[in-house]
């Protein structure tokens, strides 16, 4: 079986570095707090330098990152936050979890990211923020989104969970809005070996608030300035991420190379849509997602041929159980079409040329 992704193969390629990093944390007993700070600070500094941002605040996971950023910006009961109709539920549930209401906007048909024109239609006097999601590794249209934030005085939190290293007009995602949030879930382009996340920002006061909230509102030991939560990036995950960050540029280059091969092979197939993106954006291909009308049939036949695929995502956010009573299918026609047709193909840096050729051959055979 050709897997959708293969994390063990990745580990084998950097095994010595990873094992040494983990052993160092164990030897220092730097798990949480105390000496852990040296490993966490090392990663936070390196990640800030990589992105070109002033502050990185390591937290427990990507969902916490969004919630903590919302809390630090003062989003609360009665507020509305605009989110895209296509994303993982973490984006919308984070809004609900701080007491605010997620308001969904449809997405762009070619790029799958939130449509700025649809954002503007959803703005009310209760709107406080926009969360653009850089979906599948492609940046949202940040110039238009930042224009709306300025026009209507709204906060912007970039959800970068799928877009580590993605670039929009020469600038890294996560550095446009008030804050950017990252997930380091193991399957991400930059993944830990467990849950981990981060908030990035150029605003020092906001970074301090986020750090305070993430550590029980604790300014120093036993001095609590507010109620917070327990959401810390631990020493082992920090050490692992520091190792992996040094390899990220070459991994991203390989992802782009594979995506280019897929695109060239499939661009002439009628009835299939391959990922597209503007010239001013650098797609990092966390996922290579095609669109086909007979998705179930194709997925079944690929599985029978030994090719694993994925569906990201089968249901648009507004139509999930927590939100569906508030919405009708016709409200989000683009998201509805996309979620009924998308299929993600195997793409990871360690996939072989032989495996790529096999995937291409089978899909061409099945769809031609």
Secondary structure as GFF3:
##gff-version 3
##sequence-region A 1 368
A	DSSP	alpha_helix	7	13	.	.	.	ID=ss1
A	DSSP	alpha_helix	15	28	.	.	.	ID=ss2
A	DSSP	alpha_helix	36	51	.	.	.	ID=ss3
A	DSSP	beta_strand	55	59	.	.	.	ID=ss4
A	DSSP	alpha_helix	62	72	.	.	.	ID=ss5
A	DSSP	beta_strand	80	84	.	.	.	ID=ss6
A	DSSP	alpha_helix	90	97	.	.	.	ID=ss7
A	DSSP	beta_strand	101	105	.	.	.	ID=ss8
A	DSSP	alpha_helix	116	122	.	.	.	ID=ss9
A	DSSP	beta_strand	127	131	.	.	.	ID=ss10
A	DSSP	three_ten_helix	135	137	.	.	.	ID=ss11
A	DSSP	alpha_helix	142	152	.	.	.	ID=ss12
A	DSSP	beta_strand	155	159	.	.	.	ID=ss13
A	DSSP	beta_strand	167	168	.	.	.	ID=ss14
A	DSSP	beta_strand	171	172	.	.	.	ID=ss15
A	DSSP	beta_strand	179	183	.	.	.	ID=ss16
A	DSSP	beta_strand	197	201	.	.	.	ID=ss17
A	DSSP	alpha_helix	204	214	.	.	.	ID=ss18
A	DSSP	beta_strand	218	220	.	.	.	ID=ss19
A	DSSP	beta_strand	223	224	.	.	.	ID=ss20
A	DSSP	alpha_helix	235	266	.	.	.	ID=ss21
A	DSSP	beta_strand	272	273	.	.	.	ID=ss22
A	DSSP	beta_strand	281	282	.	.	.	ID=ss23
A	DSSP	beta_strand	288	292	.	.	.	ID=ss24
A	DSSP	alpha_helix	295	304	.	.	.	ID=ss25
A	DSSP	three_ten_helix	317	319	.	.	.	ID=ss26
A	DSSP	three_ten_helix	324	326	.	.	.	ID=ss27
A	DSSP	three_ten_helix	329	332	.	.	.	ID=ss28
A	DSSP	alpha_helix	333	341	.	.	.	ID=ss29
A	DSSP	beta_strand	342	345	.	.	.	ID=ss30
A	DSSP	alpha_helix	353	367	.	.	.	ID=ss31
###
